[in-house]
Amino acid sequence: MGFTMGLNLLLLVAMVATNILSLYHLSSNIQQQNPKPPTPHHVPDYLVHQLQTIRATINHLTRHQNNPPDHSVTRPTATSIPSDLLVYSHLSPIASSCHNHPELLHKYMNYTPFSLCPPGSDDVVEALILRGCHPLPRRRCFSKTPPKPSSSSLPQNPFPAKLLDDAVLWSRYSSCKSFDCLNRLNPNMGFDMSNEISNFMAYKSELDLPIPQLLQIAKAASSVLRLGLDIGGGTGTFAGRMKLYNVTVVTTTLNVVAPYNEAVALRGLVPLHVPLQQRLPVFDGAVDIVRCGRAVNRWIPAATLEFLLFDVDRVLRAGGYLWLDHFFSKGVDLEKVYAPLIGKLGYRKVKWATASKTDSAGLKNGEVYLTALLQKPVPK
């Protein structure tokens, strides 16, 4: 209503201005008492310009009124935006990456407030986070949770004989409905505790760094290990092993086709459900060691990896350690791209070991593994 009235007023003003200019032009050409034969009169350029501008404005406004622009192609209309998304957007900024995926964002925020969150929204959550939409907007609905487990069923040992199936909502996952199924599907996914208990303890190749050796290195350098961060830590085995040495480690992990976060929590450890693209939710200089698991590899764009490494530097205290554990890339890229990129940190190389990646993909692409333990310098 207001837009139409304003448009009509603009048209009226434009037409009045046209008439005034026309009268001014005609009044300057009134013939004298002894008229002479009419001769062509030169119209001043500034009048021509003004008349052309007004005419173009009228034509544009008329077209605008008759054919309002269609914004539905490039952005959703206000009526299609979930109401709670509009409410939340006034309370807190929404990550710019979320706006790049409006269909997923609207599906995530399309719910009835103060009721159960819609089924299937967990898949949307993972899809948004994987696309860098983080932190997600908060919602005013109740997430479904598993039944309360008995206190005796929750182990204190981070390496229990078996993870508790009843503590997982398996309807979220299509491939399996139990941890035994996941173990049969792939015993190396990290859910088989009988396999995980030996990890980080044995020295099988130059690429391995057993935790006893890590602790010995830190002790020899008079560097205390108390707090750590495991980036892309799967089911939390590194955090679980360090817990037995009284070192607190939190694990970032995603639920890609399997309940990784649930598994970390079932082991009495802390999972952080955050993507690699976003700033680490840790304060500056707070941790003694950061481990980058196999989720950190050549599939991450070099610029993104560079920001990640410098964010790691931010959270590490002086004298702390960065452990790149089985980072893989093409051999030529390690020499020309990743080694110089890592070198920008200026860290001391405590360990730097490489070996060929011998699986089918590694042989096909000429890939290599890198395991590096680097120490952040102490300011002088």
C-alpha positions as CSV (number, residue, x, y, z in Angstrom):
1,M,0.0,0.0,0.0
2,G,2.7,2.5,1.0
3,F,4.9,1.6,-1.9
4,T,2.0,2.2,-4.4
5,M,1.2,5.6,-2.9
6,G,4.8,6.7,-3.0
7,L,5.1,5.6,-6.6
8,N,2.0,7.5,-7.6
9,L,3.3,10.6,-5.9
10,L,6.6,10.3,-7.8
11,L,4.7,10.1,-11.1
12,L,2.6,13.2,-10.2
13,V,5.7,15.2,-9.3
14,A,7.5,14.1,-12.5
15,M,4.5,15.2,-14.7
16,V,4.1,18.5,-12.9
17,A,7.8,19.2,-13.5
18,T,7.4,18.4,-17.2
19,N,4.5,20.8,-17.5
20,I,6.4,23.6,-15.7
21,L,9.4,23.2,-18.0
22,S,7.1,23.2,-21.1
23,L,5.4,26.4,-19.9
24,Y,8.7,28.0,-19.3
25,H,9.9,27.1,-22.7
26,L,6.7,28.4,-24.4
27,S,6.7,31.7,-22.5
28,S,10.1,32.5,-23.7
29,N,8.9,32.3,-27.3
30,I,5.9,34.7,-27.2
31,Q,5.9,36.6,-30.5
32,Q,6.2,40.4,-30.6
33,Q,3.4,42.8,-32.0
34,N,5.0,42.7,-35.4
35,P,5.5,39.0,-35.8
36,K,8.1,37.8,-38.1
37,P,7.9,34.6,-40.1
38,P,8.4,31.7,-37.7
39,T,11.9,30.4,-37.6
40,P,13.1,27.3,-35.8
41,H,14.0,28.0,-32.2
42,H,17.0,26.3,-30.6
43,V,16.0,24.5,-27.4
44,P,18.7,24.9,-24.7
45,D,20.7,21.7,-24.1
46,Y,20.0,21.8,-20.4
47,L,16.3,21.8,-21.0
48,V,16.6,18.9,-23.4
49,H,18.6,17.0,-20.9
50,Q,16.2,17.6,-18.0
51,L,13.2,16.6,-20.2
52,Q,14.9,13.4,-21.3
53,T,15.8,12.6,-17.7
54,I,12.2,13.2,-16.5
55,R,10.8,11.1,-19.4
56,A,13.2,8.3,-18.7
57,T,12.2,8.4,-15.0
58,I,8.5,8.2,-15.8
59,N,9.0,5.3,-18.2
60,H,11.1,3.4,-15.6
61,L,8.6,4.0,-12.8
62,T,5.7,3.0,-15.0
63,R,7.4,-0.2,-16.0
64,H,8.3,-0.8,-12.3
65,Q,4.6,-0.4,-11.3
66,N,3.2,-2.6,-14.1
67,N,5.9,-5.3,-13.8
68,P,7.2,-5.5,-10.2
69,P,10.5,-7.4,-9.9
70,D,10.4,-11.1,-9.1
71,H,12.7,-11.8,-6.2
72,S,11.5,-15.3,-5.8
73,V,14.1,-16.6,-8.2
74,T,17.1,-15.4,-6.3
75,R,15.8,-15.4,-2.7
76,P,12.9,-16.8,-0.8
77,T,10.0,-14.5,0.0
78,A,9.4,-13.4,3.5
79,T,6.4,-15.7,3.8
80,S,8.6,-18.7,3.0
81,I,11.2,-18.0,5.7
82,P,10.5,-20.0,8.9
83,S,9.2,-17.7,11.7
84,D,11.7,-18.7,14.3
85,L,14.6,-18.1,11.8
86,L,13.3,-14.5,11.6
87,V,13.1,-14.2,15.4
88,Y,16.6,-15.7,15.9
89,S,18.2,-13.5,13.3
90,H,17.2,-10.4,15.4
91,L,18.9,-11.9,18.4
92,S,22.2,-13.2,17.0
93,P,24.0,-13.1,13.7
94,I,23.8,-16.2,11.5
95,A,27.0,-17.6,9.9
96,S,27.4,-16.3,6.3
97,S,27.9,-19.9,5.0
98,C,24.3,-20.7,6.2
99,H,22.9,-18.2,3.8
100,N,24.6,-20.0,0.9
101,H,22.3,-23.0,1.6
102,P,18.8,-21.5,2.2
103,E,16.9,-24.7,1.5
104,L,18.8,-26.6,4.1
105,L,18.7,-23.7,6.6
106,H,14.9,-23.3,6.2
107,K,14.3,-27.0,6.5
108,Y,16.4,-27.0,9.7
109,M,14.5,-24.0,11.2
110,N,11.0,-25.2,10.0
111,Y,9.5,-26.5,13.2
112,T,6.7,-25.8,15.7
113,P,8.2,-23.9,18.7
114,F,8.0,-25.6,22.1
115,S,7.3,-29.0,20.6
116,L,9.5,-32.0,19.5
117,C,12.0,-31.1,16.8
118,P,10.9,-32.6,13.5
119,P,12.3,-36.1,12.6
120,G,15.0,-36.2,10.1
121,S,16.5,-32.9,11.1
122,D,19.7,-34.6,12.2
123,D,20.6,-35.2,8.6
124,V,20.1,-31.6,7.9
125,V,22.3,-30.6,10.8
126,E,25.2,-32.7,9.6
127,A,24.8,-31.4,6.0
128,L,24.8,-27.8,7.2
129,I,27.9,-28.2,9.4
130,L,29.8,-30.0,6.6
131,R,29.1,-27.0,4.4
132,G,30.6,-24.6,7.0
133,C,27.3,-23.4,8.5
134,H,28.4,-23.2,12.0
135,P,27.5,-22.3,14.6
136,L,24.0,-23.3,13.7
137,P,21.1,-21.1,14.8
138,R,19.5,-22.1,18.1
139,R,16.1,-23.7,18.0
140,R,13.2,-23.7,20.5
141,C,12.2,-27.3,20.2
142,F,12.9,-30.5,22.1
143,S,15.5,-32.8,20.6
144,K,14.8,-36.5,21.0
145,T,17.3,-38.3,23.2
146,P,17.9,-41.9,24.1
147,P,16.4,-43.4,27.3
148,K,18.3,-42.7,30.5
149,P,21.0,-45.4,30.9
150,S,21.6,-46.9,34.3
151,S,24.7,-45.7,36.1
152,S,26.3,-49.1,36.1
153,S,26.0,-49.3,32.3
154,L,28.1,-46.1,31.7
155,P,31.8,-47.1,32.0
156,Q,34.4,-45.0,33.7
157,N,37.1,-46.7,31.6
158,P,37.4,-45.1,28.2
159,F,38.1,-48.6,26.7
160,P,35.1,-50.6,27.8
161,A,34.5,-54.1,26.5
162,K,31.7,-52.9,24.3
163,L,29.9,-49.6,23.6
164,L,26.2,-49.4,24.8
165,D,23.8,-49.7,21.8
166,D,20.8,-48.4,23.8
167,A,22.5,-45.0,24.2
168,V,22.2,-44.2,20.5
169,L,19.2,-43.2,18.4
170,W,19.9,-45.6,15.5
171,S,17.1,-44.2,13.4
172,R,19.5,-41.4,12.5
173,Y,21.7,-43.8,10.6
174,S,20.8,-46.0,7.7
175,S,23.8,-48.3,7.4
176,C,23.7,-50.0,10.8
177,K,21.5,-50.3,13.9
178,S,24.2,-51.4,16.4
179,F,27.9,-51.0,17.1
180,D,28.5,-54.7,16.2
181,C,27.1,-54.0,12.8
182,L,29.5,-51.1,12.4
183,N,32.4,-53.3,13.5
184,R,31.5,-55.9,10.9
185,L,31.1,-53.3,8.2
186,N,34.6,-51.9,8.9
187,P,36.6,-52.8,12.0
188,N,38.8,-49.7,11.5
189,M,36.1,-47.2,12.0
190,G,37.0,-46.9,15.7
191,F,34.0,-48.6,17.3
192,D,35.7,-51.9,18.1
193,M,37.2,-51.3,21.6
194,S,39.3,-54.5,21.3
195,N,41.2,-52.9,18.4
196,E,41.3,-49.4,19.8
197,I,42.9,-50.3,23.1
198,S,46.3,-51.0,21.4
199,N,46.3,-47.8,19.3
200,F,48.9,-45.1,20.2
201,M,50.9,-47.6,22.2
202,A,52.9,-49.6,19.7
203,Y,55.8,-48.5,17.4
204,K,55.1,-50.2,14.1
205,S,56.8,-47.8,11.7
206,E,58.5,-44.4,11.5
207,L,55.1,-42.8,11.2
208,D,54.0,-43.9,14.6
209,L,54.4,-41.8,17.8
210,P,53.5,-44.0,20.8
211,I,52.1,-41.9,23.7
212,P,54.8,-43.1,26.2
213,Q,57.4,-41.7,23.7
214,L,55.4,-38.5,23.4
215,L,55.3,-38.1,27.2
216,Q,59.1,-38.8,27.4
217,I,59.8,-36.1,24.8
218,A,57.7,-33.6,26.7
219,K,59.4,-34.5,30.0
220,A,62.9,-34.1,28.5
221,A,61.9,-30.6,27.3
222,S,60.5,-29.7,30.7
223,S,57.1,-29.3,29.0
224,V,54.0,-30.3,30.9
225,L,51.1,-31.9,29.1
226,R,47.8,-31.3,30.9
227,L,45.2,-30.1,28.3
228,G,44.9,-31.1,24.6
229,L,42.7,-30.9,21.6
230,D,42.3,-33.7,19.0
231,I,41.0,-32.4,15.7
232,G,39.2,-35.0,13.6
233,G,39.6,-37.5,16.4
234,G,37.0,-40.1,15.3
235,T,35.7,-42.0,18.4
236,G,38.1,-40.3,20.8
237,T,40.8,-43.0,21.2
238,F,43.6,-40.5,21.6
239,A,41.7,-38.6,24.2
240,G,40.8,-41.9,26.0
241,R,44.5,-43.0,26.1
242,M,45.6,-39.6,27.3
243,K,43.0,-39.7,30.0
244,L,44.7,-42.7,31.5
245,Y,47.8,-40.5,31.9
246,N,45.8,-37.7,33.6
247,V,45.8,-35.5,30.5
248,T,42.4,-34.0,29.5
249,V,41.8,-34.0,25.7
250,V,38.6,-32.9,23.9
251,T,37.8,-34.3,20.5
252,T,36.3,-32.6,17.5
253,T,34.4,-35.1,15.4
254,L,31.4,-35.2,13.0
255,N,28.7,-37.8,12.6
256,V,29.4,-38.8,9.0
257,V,27.3,-41.9,8.5
258,A,28.0,-43.2,12.0
259,P,27.5,-42.1,15.7
260,Y,31.0,-40.8,16.3
261,N,30.0,-38.1,18.8
262,E,27.8,-40.6,20.8
263,A,30.8,-43.0,20.9
264,V,33.1,-40.3,22.3
265,A,30.6,-39.4,25.0
266,L,29.9,-43.1,25.9
267,R,33.6,-43.4,26.6
268,G,33.3,-40.7,29.2
269,L,35.1,-38.1,27.0
270,V,34.1,-34.7,25.6
271,P,33.1,-34.5,21.9
272,L,33.0,-31.2,20.1
273,H,30.6,-31.2,17.1
274,V,32.4,-28.6,15.0
275,P,33.7,-28.5,11.4
276,L,37.2,-27.9,10.3
277,Q,36.3,-24.7,8.5
278,Q,35.4,-22.7,11.7
279,R,37.5,-21.1,14.5
280,L,38.4,-23.6,17.2
281,P,36.1,-23.1,20.3
282,V,39.1,-22.8,22.6
283,F,40.7,-19.7,24.2
284,D,44.1,-18.4,23.2
285,G,47.1,-20.3,24.6
286,A,45.0,-22.7,26.5
287,V,46.2,-26.1,25.5
288,D,49.5,-28.0,25.6
289,I,49.1,-30.2,22.6
290,V,47.0,-30.3,19.5
291,R,46.7,-33.5,17.4
292,C,45.5,-33.4,13.8
293,G,44.1,-36.8,12.9
294,R,43.5,-38.2,9.4
295,A,40.6,-35.9,8.8
296,V,43.2,-33.2,8.2
297,N,44.7,-34.1,4.8
298,R,45.2,-33.0,1.2
299,W,41.4,-32.9,0.6
300,I,41.3,-29.6,2.6
301,P,42.1,-26.6,0.3
302,A,45.5,-25.2,1.0
303,A,44.2,-21.8,2.1
304,T,41.7,-23.4,4.5
305,L,44.5,-25.6,5.9
306,E,46.7,-22.5,6.4
307,F,44.0,-20.8,8.4
308,L,43.5,-24.0,10.4
309,L,47.2,-24.3,11.3
310,F,47.4,-20.7,12.4
311,D,44.2,-21.2,14.5
312,V,46.0,-24.1,16.1
313,D,48.9,-21.8,16.8
314,R,46.4,-19.4,18.5
315,V,45.2,-22.0,21.0
316,L,48.6,-23.6,21.7
317,R,50.6,-22.2,24.6
318,A,54.3,-21.3,24.1
319,G,56.3,-24.5,24.2
320,G,53.2,-26.6,23.2
321,Y,53.2,-29.3,20.6
322,L,51.4,-29.7,17.2
323,W,51.2,-33.3,16.1
324,L,50.3,-34.0,12.5
325,D,49.4,-37.7,12.6
326,H,49.5,-39.5,9.2
327,F,48.8,-36.4,7.2
328,F,48.6,-37.6,3.5
329,S,49.1,-35.8,0.3
330,K,50.7,-36.3,-3.1
331,G,54.4,-36.5,-2.8
332,V,55.1,-33.6,-5.0
333,D,52.6,-31.4,-3.1
334,L,54.2,-32.3,0.2
335,E,57.5,-30.8,-1.0
336,K,56.1,-27.8,-2.9
337,V,52.9,-26.9,-1.0
338,Y,52.5,-28.4,2.5
339,A,56.0,-28.4,3.8
340,P,56.5,-24.7,3.1
341,L,53.0,-24.0,4.5
342,I,53.8,-25.8,7.7
343,G,57.1,-24.1,7.8
344,K,55.4,-20.7,8.1
345,L,54.6,-21.5,11.7
346,G,58.3,-21.4,12.5
347,Y,58.0,-24.4,14.9
348,R,60.9,-26.6,15.9
349,K,60.8,-30.0,14.2
350,V,60.9,-32.7,16.9
351,K,59.9,-35.5,14.5
352,W,59.4,-35.4,10.8
353,A,58.8,-38.8,9.1
354,T,57.4,-39.6,5.7
355,A,56.5,-42.9,4.0
356,S,54.6,-44.0,0.9
357,K,50.8,-44.5,1.2
358,T,50.5,-48.1,-0.1
359,D,46.8,-48.6,-0.5
360,S,45.2,-48.5,-4.0
361,A,44.4,-44.8,-3.9
362,G,47.9,-43.9,-2.6
363,L,49.7,-45.9,-5.2
364,K,47.5,-44.5,-8.0
365,N,48.0,-40.9,-6.9
366,G,51.6,-41.1,-5.7
367,E,50.5,-40.2,-2.2
368,V,52.7,-40.1,0.9
369,Y,52.1,-40.0,4.7
370,L,53.7,-37.4,7.0
371,T,53.9,-37.6,10.7
372,A,55.3,-34.5,12.3
373,L,55.7,-33.4,15.9
374,L,56.4,-29.7,16.1
375,Q,57.0,-27.5,19.1
376,K,55.9,-23.9,19.3
377,P,58.7,-21.6,20.2
378,V,58.9,-19.8,23.5
379,P,59.1,-16.0,23.1
380,K,62.4,-14.6,24.3
